[in-house]
Amino acid sequence: MPANPDYARYRCLRIEKQDGLATVTLDRAETRNQIDRAFHHELQDVWRDLAEDRQINAVLLTGAGRYFSVGGNVKGMLERPGGDVFEEGEMIEPRSARKIVQNILDCEVPVVCAINGDCIGLAATVALFCDITVCADDARIGDPHVRIGLVAGDGGAVIWPMLVGPNRAKELLMRGSLVSGADAARIGLVNHAVPRDEVLTKAREIARELADGPRWAIRWTKLAVNKAIKDQVNLILDASFALEMATFRTEDHREAVRAFAEKRKPRFTGR
């Protein structure tokens, strides 16, 4: 891995560096920063590049346009025959999503997430695994996997209980609820909620403070705290992925995806 990576290879992400601070932007505003297969792979790789970049002391993550990210491509799931989750001989979700979580946690550089708009599904997982979160008070954040008949398997079952407690997390995840940034801050899901036009300013102030601070004290504090999070990842993530893959095969999932595409309420049968 090069000490100063070339970020020009990224197509879904825009990476800009200035005075020790890297700003990483989810850069597909025309799709509301929807996370497709290529986006998955860039989100797993960028953390390794940032970790090895000797010019970076802090990272600011945000989304282009009015959305942080609406998460995965639900309509695209219609194209998977029989709920198939394989593509070109590889299982996309477990391998890529697990690496996203692991690589965020392994990145010693502190990461501040500016949730500038709606933050859904896998995007919420990415945001909440960051070190400090600043959310627009009117943005919606949630992990509605169950609404399309799937287990919250890409990291939600790990990080939500750690932030808001098991019972509150179960209610939010089992109901697929979306909460406002203001409510997310009130229950401890995010660190700060501010008016939308102040999100980047607030997040950049925190990221700049970290970039200018004592490098190793900050990085190794993150490393120490992340030990507990990694324990939970090792305990839960593989099981939640396996259960998510099982629900891809259910008729309830296929019905939910059809209903989403047809803009109607799904009729679940428990099959």
Summary of the structure (lengths in Angstrom):
residues: 271
radius of gyration: 18.0
end to end distance: 46.5
largest distance: 56.2
contacts: 915
relative contact order: 0.14
helix: 53%
strand: 17%
